[in-house]
Structure formats: structure tokens, C-alpha cells
Amino acid sequence: MQTQTTQIRVTLPVQLRGYLQTKANKFGLGLSAYIKNLIINDVQDVDYPVFEMSDQAISDFEEAKKAEHAGSLVKIDNVSNFFKNL
């Protein structure tokens, strides 16, 4: 499984960048890897948010599963055409 990534641009004073580069070099890391490590260490104690499904979503899911087991689902080959023809 491939993890999705994003880029973040951060503007730092030259002196702070120098401090970061020195620390990164001390650990044998590139600047990006060192900053990523700092962020990972900072957020490691944060719980990933988990949300309960609404009663409506649970009901819709159960109805869809029943339709699947009954064989009453309709195969859609082209979603755009399906919605155009509703």
C-alpha cells in the first residue's frame, strides 16, 4: 500500500535553517528527513480521530448489504451516463 504524501513550504530565518542543518548533519540526515523526524516525534502521542457513523449511514449500509446478498444491485459501467439518464 502506498502512502499519500503532500509537500509543505516553510519559510525560516537563515540562522534557524543553519541550526537545523547542523543538527541534521549530526544525525547523518538530510534537512527534509530531519524535519520530518521532528514532526513525527511531535505528533506521535496524538490519537488519530475516529468518528462514529450516523444512524442514517448505518441504516443505508445495512440496506445496501441486504441488496447485495439478494442480488438486486445494478451494475453501472459509466457513472457519468448513469447520472445523465436519471
PLY file of the C-alpha trace (Angstrom):
ply
format ascii 1.0
element vertex 86
property float x
property float y
property float z
element edge 85
property int vertex1
property int vertex2
end_header
0.00 0.00 0.00
1.38 3.38 -1.00
1.10 6.25 1.47
-0.22 9.54 0.13
2.13 12.46 0.61
1.99 16.22 0.43
4.55 19.00 0.28
4.74 21.85 2.77
6.72 25.01 2.17
8.16 26.67 5.27
9.98 29.99 5.34
12.65 30.17 8.06
15.23 32.72 9.10
18.67 31.86 7.69
20.12 31.36 11.17
17.38 28.86 12.15
17.94 26.92 8.93
21.62 26.78 9.82
20.81 25.35 13.26
18.54 22.74 11.69
21.14 21.80 9.09
23.78 21.40 11.81
21.51 19.07 13.81
20.57 17.11 10.68
24.24 16.65 9.82
24.95 15.48 13.37
22.48 12.62 12.88
23.55 11.91 9.31
20.22 13.06 7.89
19.22 15.42 5.14
17.36 18.54 6.21
13.99 17.25 5.00
14.42 13.90 6.75
15.43 15.65 9.98
12.41 17.98 9.90
10.11 15.04 9.10
11.57 13.20 12.11
10.90 16.23 14.34
7.28 16.34 13.21
6.77 12.59 13.68
8.19 12.79 17.20
5.95 15.75 17.99
2.69 14.09 16.88
3.33 10.51 18.00
1.15 10.95 21.08
-1.80 12.34 19.10
-4.66 9.91 18.57
-5.97 9.70 15.02
-9.55 10.97 15.11
-12.23 8.29 14.88
-15.83 9.23 14.27
-18.93 7.13 14.82
-21.19 6.55 11.83
-24.54 8.30 11.96
-27.68 6.21 12.42
-28.65 7.11 8.85
-25.31 5.92 7.45
-25.58 2.64 9.38
-29.12 2.13 8.07
-28.03 2.87 4.48
-25.11 0.45 4.81
-27.30 -2.34 6.17
-29.82 -1.78 3.35
-27.02 -1.92 0.76
-25.66 -5.17 2.24
-29.14 -6.74 2.11
-29.49 -5.69 -1.54
-26.07 -7.16 -2.29
-26.97 -10.50 -0.70
-30.31 -10.52 -2.54
-28.54 -9.92 -5.85
-30.62 -6.83 -6.55
-27.77 -4.40 -7.12
-27.43 -2.81 -10.56
-24.02 -2.79 -12.27
-23.06 0.66 -13.57
-20.36 0.74 -16.25
-20.38 4.51 -16.84
-21.28 6.65 -13.83
-21.50 9.87 -15.87
-24.05 8.36 -18.24
-25.98 6.86 -15.34
-26.44 10.26 -13.71
-27.26 11.96 -17.02
-30.06 9.44 -17.59
-31.65 9.65 -14.15
0 1
1 2
2 3
3 4
4 5
5 6
6 7
7 8
8 9
9 10
10 11
11 12
12 13
13 14
14 15
15 16
16 17
17 18
18 19
19 20
20 21
21 22
22 23
23 24
24 25
25 26
26 27
27 28
28 29
29 30
30 31
31 32
32 33
33 34
34 35
35 36
36 37
37 38
38 39
39 40
40 41
41 42
42 43
43 44
44 45
45 46
46 47
47 48
48 49
49 50
50 51
51 52
52 53
53 54
54 55
55 56
56 57
57 58
58 59
59 60
60 61
61 62
62 63
63 64
64 65
65 66
66 67
67 68
68 69
69 70
70 71
71 72
72 73
73 74
74 75
75 76
76 77
77 78
78 79
79 80
80 81
81 82
82 83
83 84
84 85
